[in-house]
Amino acid sequence: MLSLRILNKSLGAFISVFTLFCIFSHAGNALADTLFLKNGRSIEGLIKEESSRYIELNVGFGTVRFEKNLIEEIRRSTPLEAAEIENRWERERLKAERTKAVAEEGRQRSIEAWREKRESEKIEAQYEPKSAGIAKKSGQIAVEAVLNGKAKASLVLDTGASLVMLTAATARKLGIDAAKEGADIQIQVADGRRINAKFITLESVAISGAEAKNVEAAVLPDEVVDPGFGDGLLGMSYLRRFNFHFDYENERLVLEKNR
């Protein structure tokens, strides 16, 4: 009697395991709704909507509508099969989203690395020596500068001048009304005279790519018509930002930005 009960218990456990195996095996091979078309083709999915005229089939990534007069036969899934297919689609969707997120993260890292490299190269480029051609005029050395990124000016180098100095005409080329915008200062010119001028700050002064921002400058009054240095002087408010020397053999001014 005891051995019979053990046998029945073992048989019951076997049947339970076999039943579960069958269920999961069936779920793993779930059959979708299948439309067999009259042109010999077939398409699988889950029927989302059905009317007397058409069938709308969910194919996992969207829906497709078929007129019933084009359908030869319909094979329908069971509710269990439909649930398994929907679950599989959801798993695939989540997997695709994760793959996309990983790819996007990698793309963003690549972009950030590229930007950092470009920024590093840009910063390093600022410290590379730049050279500009020089012109000798009556014993003076002049270079061509770009002021505020828009106006060219011929400036005479003067290491004795504490500021960049501009004529009133040059300031007007920049759209600067020194009489209204500048603060009153006095400056001493080469012949020892002290004259009134206006103090301004230039957005930038660049010579052959050697650029300095926020450069202090003085604008001469209109009555100083011919100061003897063209458009202005290139003083130390610009030059102190650089290590500079003259290459007289090649007639170049070499500027290397201070670190």
C-alpha positions, 0 to 999 in steps of 0.5 A: 500500500505504501509503495502504491502511494509512492508510485502515485506521488511520483507519477503525479510529479512526472505529469506536472513536470510534463504539463509545464514542459508542454506549456512552455514549449508551446509558448516558445513556438506560439503561432501568430494570426496568419493571413493567406492571401489569394496571390499566394503570399502570407503575412503573420501578426496579431489581428488588431481589428476586424470588420466585414470588409477588412482586417487590420493586422499588427505586425509588431512594428505597425499595422497593415490593413487588408481587404477581405476580398484579397484573403484566401484563408485566416489562421487564428492564434489562441489567446495564450499564443497571442499573449506570448507573441505580444510578450516577445514583441515587448522584449524585442522592443525593449532590447532594441531601445537598449541597443539604441540607447547604448549606441546613442551614448557611444555617439555622444561620447564620441562627439564629446571627445571630438569636441574636447580634442577640437577645443584642445587643438584650438587652445594650443593653436592660440599659443603657436607662434604667429608671424606678421609682415612688417613695413618700415616707414621713416624708421618706424615699423608698422604692421596690419591689425584687425580691430574688433574683428572688422576693421583693418588698421596700420599700426606703428609698433611703440613699446614706449606707449602703454596703450594702443592709440588710435586716431579719431578717424580709425575709431569711427571706422569701428563705429566708436564715438569716442566723445560719447563712449570714452573716459577723459585721459591725458597722454604724452606723445613722442615730442613730450606734449600732453594732450587730451584723449578718450580711454576705450576698450577694444573688443579685440586686436588681432595681428596675423591670428595673434589675437588679444581680447579686451585691449585698452586703447586711447583715441586721439581727438579730431584736431590731431590730424597727422600724428605721424603714425598712420592709423595708430600705435601698437602699444603695450596693452596689446604687446604685453600679452605676447612674447615677441621679437623681430625677424629682420632677415625675413621682415617679420614680427613673430608673436607668441602668446603668453601662457 
